[in-house]
Amino acid sequence: MKPLILVVEDNVDLLYNLNLLLKSNNYKPIIAKNGKEAIEILSTLEEIPDLIISDIMMPKMDGYEFFKEISNEPRWNRIPFLFLSARSTPKDIRFGKLLGVDDYLTKPFDEKDLLAILSGRIARNKRISALNNKIDESFSTANLKMKSPIEGQREFYICLFLAFWDDKFGPELNRYFPEEKLFPIPLDNIVNQLFTVVTSIYGHDKITKAEGVLLDIKNLKSRGYLYFDSYPDKKERFGEKQYLIAVIAPSINYFHTLEIKEIFLELSEKIKNKANWNIEKYWKKIYDIMLLDTIKFE
């Protein structure tokens, strides 16, 4: 099946050329002239697009507003999103990426660059979809269950943990917060399942390519944000010590992951440098992100 691409662009000539380019490269394009029209089209589609290409400066609903609408909608916020814009200053590009778009290409653009981005982003999204399917299958067959919540401690549904891969023993839980007895899911089992599933998709030698993955864990009515990284270690089979930093919570949205990733990057540097760090402090940062989000929408 041809990958479905939604193209949102108010320049009729460019829209025509993009339509031809995508069709000639075995993609199936759908076109819209502004964000408002794109939302209407998305609402009627039975098939979710594999990627969205959007201009920024458009009438009725510009690219920024359109991206915000996409990001706030659970049906669409996993779709890779590419800004294709004449706004080409470093400030514009930096702002676009700070919003969380998957890529930013400036006009005029090289067709080969666009096609390479499409291919890479769609392939990554397929791997994440495969991960979600495997997670569902793996956690269901493992028969993991949520324990009943502890009254007055609902915040402890947010769990932060670090696990290392050991060549002899497999994945090993290293640190976690809160205490396992307070958290309603068995963490050792979760760590084993996550490492097993991710390595089955990416392969052990490329596990760190999976960095920054948002997963549904439907069997546990939770979501997880996983970050894989490593540091050199000649004793290990792949010449590196691989590890997973993860947070699991009832609800983690796309915008949460942008802030959580920054926290994980900071934490990962401490792990690589073998510096002291306090897991409760980092858990509190993540908890505050989610608490602030809850207050905003009350």
C-alpha positions as CSV (number, residue, x, y, z in Angstrom):
1,M,0.0,0.0,0.0
2,K,1.3,3.5,-0.9
3,P,2.1,5.7,2.1
4,L,-0.5,8.4,2.5
5,I,0.8,12.0,2.8
6,L,-1.3,15.1,3.7
7,V,0.2,18.2,2.1
8,V,-1.0,21.6,3.4
9,E,0.1,24.5,1.3
10,D,-1.6,27.7,0.0
11,N,0.7,28.2,-2.9
12,V,-1.2,26.6,-5.8
13,D,1.9,26.1,-8.0
14,L,3.9,24.5,-5.2
15,L,1.0,22.3,-4.2
16,Y,0.7,21.1,-7.8
17,N,4.4,20.3,-8.0
18,L,4.4,18.5,-4.6
19,N,1.5,16.5,-5.7
20,L,3.3,15.3,-8.8
21,L,6.6,14.7,-7.0
22,L,4.8,12.5,-4.4
23,K,2.8,10.5,-6.9
24,S,5.9,9.9,-9.1
25,N,7.7,8.5,-6.0
26,N,5.0,6.0,-5.0
27,Y,3.2,8.1,-2.4
28,K,-0.5,8.9,-2.2
29,P,-0.9,12.6,-1.6
30,I,-4.0,14.4,-0.2
31,I,-3.9,18.2,-0.5
32,A,-5.3,21.1,1.5
33,K,-4.8,24.8,1.1
34,N,-4.7,25.8,4.8
35,G,-4.8,24.2,8.3
36,K,-8.6,24.6,8.7
37,E,-9.2,22.7,5.4
38,A,-6.7,20.1,6.5
39,I,-8.5,19.5,9.8
40,E,-11.7,19.0,8.0
41,I,-10.1,16.5,5.6
42,L,-8.5,14.6,8.5
43,S,-11.8,14.3,10.3
44,T,-13.3,12.5,7.3
45,L,-10.4,10.1,6.5
46,E,-10.8,6.5,7.4
47,E,-7.0,6.0,7.0
48,I,-4.6,8.0,9.2
49,P,-1.9,9.7,7.0
50,D,1.7,8.4,7.3
51,L,3.1,11.9,7.4
52,I,2.0,15.6,7.2
53,I,3.8,18.3,5.2
54,S,2.7,21.8,6.1
55,D,3.5,25.4,5.2
56,I,3.5,27.9,8.0
57,M,2.2,31.2,6.5
58,M,-1.4,30.3,5.4
59,P,-4.8,32.0,5.6
60,K,-7.6,30.9,8.0
61,M,-5.3,28.7,10.1
62,D,-1.5,28.9,9.8
63,G,0.9,26.1,10.3
64,Y,1.6,26.8,13.9
65,E,-2.1,26.7,14.8
66,F,-2.6,23.6,12.6
67,F,0.3,21.8,14.4
68,K,-1.2,22.7,17.8
69,E,-4.5,21.2,16.7
70,I,-2.8,18.0,15.5
71,S,-0.8,17.7,18.7
72,N,-3.8,18.0,21.0
73,E,-5.8,15.3,19.1
74,P,-4.9,11.7,20.2
75,R,-6.0,10.3,16.8
76,W,-3.4,12.4,15.0
77,N,-0.6,13.4,17.4
78,R,1.6,10.4,16.4
79,I,1.7,11.4,12.8
80,P,5.2,12.6,11.8
81,F,4.9,16.4,11.0
82,L,7.2,18.3,8.6
83,F,7.2,22.1,8.2
84,L,8.0,23.2,4.7
85,S,8.4,27.0,4.9
86,A,9.9,30.1,3.4
87,R,10.6,31.2,7.0
88,S,14.3,30.3,6.9
89,T,16.0,32.3,9.6
90,P,17.8,30.3,12.4
91,K,15.2,31.8,14.8
92,D,12.3,30.5,12.7
93,I,13.8,27.0,12.4
94,R,14.6,26.9,16.1
95,F,11.1,27.9,17.0
96,G,9.6,25.3,14.7
97,K,11.7,22.6,16.3
98,L,11.0,23.8,19.8
99,L,7.3,23.3,19.0
100,G,8.2,19.6,18.5
101,V,7.8,19.1,14.8
102,D,9.7,16.1,13.4
103,D,11.5,18.1,10.8
104,Y,11.8,21.6,9.2
105,L,12.7,22.1,5.6
106,T,13.1,25.6,4.1
107,K,12.0,26.8,0.7
108,P,13.4,26.5,-1.9
109,F,14.1,22.9,-1.1
110,D,16.0,20.0,-2.8
111,E,13.6,17.3,-3.8
112,K,16.1,14.6,-2.7
113,D,16.2,16.1,0.8
114,L,12.4,16.0,1.1
115,L,12.2,12.4,-0.2
116,A,14.9,11.3,2.2
117,I,13.0,12.9,5.2
118,L,9.8,11.3,4.1
119,S,11.4,7.9,3.8
120,G,13.2,8.1,7.2
121,R,10.3,9.5,9.2
122,I,7.7,7.0,7.8
123,A,10.1,4.1,8.5
124,R,10.6,5.3,12.1
125,N,6.9,5.6,12.6
126,K,6.3,2.1,11.3
127,R,8.9,0.8,13.8
128,I,7.1,2.6,16.7
129,S,3.7,1.2,15.5
130,A,5.3,-2.3,15.4
131,L,6.6,-1.6,19.0
132,N,3.1,-0.7,20.2
133,N,1.7,-3.9,18.6
134,K,4.4,-6.0,20.2
135,I,4.0,-4.3,23.6
136,D,0.2,-5.1,23.5
137,E,1.0,-8.7,22.7
138,S,3.8,-9.1,25.1
139,F,2.1,-7.5,28.1
140,S,-1.1,-9.4,27.5
141,T,0.6,-12.8,27.3
142,A,2.7,-11.9,30.4
143,N,-0.6,-11.4,32.3
144,L,0.6,-8.3,34.1
145,K,-2.1,-6.6,36.1
146,M,-2.5,-3.2,37.8
147,K,-2.9,-3.4,41.5
148,S,-5.6,-1.4,43.2
149,P,-4.6,2.3,43.7
150,I,-3.5,3.3,47.1
151,E,-5.9,5.9,48.5
152,G,-4.4,9.4,48.6
153,Q,-1.3,8.4,46.6
154,R,-2.5,8.6,43.1
155,E,0.6,10.7,42.1
156,F,2.6,7.5,42.6
157,Y,1.1,6.1,39.4
158,I,3.9,8.2,37.9
159,C,7.0,6.0,38.1
160,L,10.5,6.9,36.9
161,F,13.1,4.1,36.6
162,L,16.6,3.3,35.2
163,A,17.5,-0.2,34.0
164,F,20.8,-1.5,32.5
165,W,21.4,-4.3,30.2
166,D,23.7,-7.0,31.5
167,D,25.1,-9.6,29.1
168,K,24.8,-12.4,31.6
169,F,21.6,-11.6,33.4
170,G,19.7,-9.5,30.9
171,P,17.9,-6.3,31.9
172,E,18.4,-5.2,35.5
173,L,16.4,-2.6,37.4
174,N,18.9,-0.2,38.8
175,R,16.9,2.7,40.4
176,Y,13.3,3.6,40.6
177,F,10.9,6.1,42.4
178,P,8.6,5.8,44.2
179,E,9.2,2.6,46.2
180,E,8.0,-0.4,44.3
181,K,5.5,-1.4,46.9
182,L,3.7,1.9,46.3
183,F,3.6,1.5,42.5
184,P,0.7,-0.6,41.2
185,I,2.7,-2.4,38.5
186,P,5.6,-5.0,38.9
187,L,8.6,-3.0,37.7
188,D,11.0,-6.0,37.2
189,N,8.5,-7.6,34.8
190,I,8.0,-4.3,32.9
191,V,11.7,-3.8,32.4
192,N,12.1,-7.3,31.0
193,Q,9.2,-6.9,28.7
194,L,10.3,-3.5,27.4
195,F,13.9,-4.5,26.7
196,T,12.7,-7.7,25.0
197,V,10.2,-6.0,22.7
198,V,12.5,-3.1,21.7
199,T,15.5,-5.3,21.0
200,S,13.2,-7.6,18.9
201,I,12.4,-4.6,16.6
202,Y,15.7,-2.7,16.6
203,G,18.2,-5.4,17.3
204,H,20.6,-5.2,20.3
205,D,23.3,-3.5,18.4
206,K,21.0,-0.6,17.4
207,I,18.9,-0.3,20.5
208,T,20.0,3.3,21.2
209,K,18.3,4.2,17.8
210,A,15.1,3.7,19.7
211,E,15.7,6.8,21.9
212,G,12.7,8.9,22.7
213,V,9.7,6.5,22.1
214,L,6.2,7.2,23.4
215,L,4.3,3.9,23.8
216,D,0.8,2.8,24.8
217,I,0.7,0.0,27.3
218,K,-3.0,-0.7,27.0
219,N,-3.0,-3.8,29.1
220,L,-1.9,-1.7,32.1
221,K,-4.0,1.3,31.1
222,S,-0.8,3.4,31.0
223,R,1.6,5.1,28.7
224,G,5.4,4.9,28.8
225,Y,8.1,7.3,27.5
226,L,11.3,5.4,26.9
227,Y,14.8,6.8,26.3
228,F,17.6,4.4,25.4
229,D,21.3,5.4,25.5
230,S,24.7,3.9,26.2
231,Y,28.3,4.7,27.1
232,P,31.5,2.9,26.0
233,D,32.4,-0.2,27.9
234,K,34.8,-2.8,26.4
235,K,33.6,-5.5,28.8
236,E,30.2,-5.5,27.1
237,R,29.4,-7.5,24.0
238,F,28.6,-4.5,21.8
239,G,31.4,-2.4,23.3
240,E,28.9,-0.2,25.2
241,K,26.8,-0.3,28.4
242,Q,23.2,0.1,27.3
243,Y,20.5,1.5,29.5
244,L,16.9,2.6,29.6
245,I,15.4,5.6,31.3
246,A,11.6,5.5,31.4
247,V,8.6,7.0,32.9
248,I,5.2,5.3,33.1
249,A,2.0,7.1,34.0
250,P,-1.7,6.9,33.2
251,S,-1.5,9.7,30.7
252,I,1.6,11.1,28.8
253,N,0.9,13.3,25.9
254,Y,3.1,14.5,23.0
255,F,3.9,17.8,24.7
256,H,4.9,16.1,27.9
257,T,7.5,14.1,26.0
258,L,9.2,17.2,24.7
259,E,9.9,18.3,28.3
260,I,10.6,14.9,29.6
261,K,13.2,14.3,26.9
262,E,15.1,17.3,28.1
263,I,15.1,15.9,31.6
264,F,16.2,12.5,30.3
265,L,19.1,14.1,28.3
266,E,20.3,15.8,31.5
267,L,20.0,12.6,33.5
268,S,21.7,10.6,30.8
269,E,24.8,12.9,30.9
270,K,25.0,12.2,34.6
271,I,24.8,8.5,34.1
272,K,27.5,8.6,31.4
273,N,29.8,10.7,33.6
274,K,29.0,8.5,36.6
275,A,28.0,11.6,38.5
276,N,25.8,11.5,41.6
277,W,22.1,12.2,41.1
278,N,18.9,11.9,43.0
279,I,16.1,10.0,41.3
280,E,13.4,11.6,43.5
281,K,14.5,15.0,42.3
282,Y,14.0,14.0,38.6
283,W,10.7,12.3,39.4
284,K,9.5,15.5,41.0
285,K,10.4,17.5,37.8
286,I,8.3,15.1,35.7
287,Y,5.5,15.1,38.3
288,D,5.4,18.9,38.2
289,I,5.1,18.9,34.3
290,M,2.1,16.7,34.5
291,L,0.6,18.5,37.5
292,L,0.9,21.9,35.7
293,D,-0.8,20.4,32.6
294,T,-3.7,19.1,34.8
295,I,-4.1,22.6,36.4
296,K,-4.2,24.2,32.9
297,F,-7.2,22.1,31.8
298,E,-9.2,22.1,34.9
